[in-house]
């Protein structure tokens, strides 16, 4: 049973990370725009996954979306 708890915790952690192409779709921008945004001071920050692969934490993507909405005067999404 302990192995199942570890496996579930690992899967929950992994599902929080989206690879760059999926992250771009998630926030509604092109991959090149996501790369440009990730270099900006307040853009979503990439996480190195190994080699040239990067991912993005879904919470960071959601926070970025909320900041963009706030800047446009739209209310934040409720969790």
PyMOL commands that set and color helices and strands:
alter all, ss='L'
color gray80, all
select helices_A, chain A and resi 2-15+20-27+31-39+58-71
alter helices_A, ss='H'
color red, helices_A
select strands_A, chain A and resi 17-19+47-50+53-57
alter strands_A, ss='S'
color yellow, strands_A
deselect
rebuild
show_as cartoon
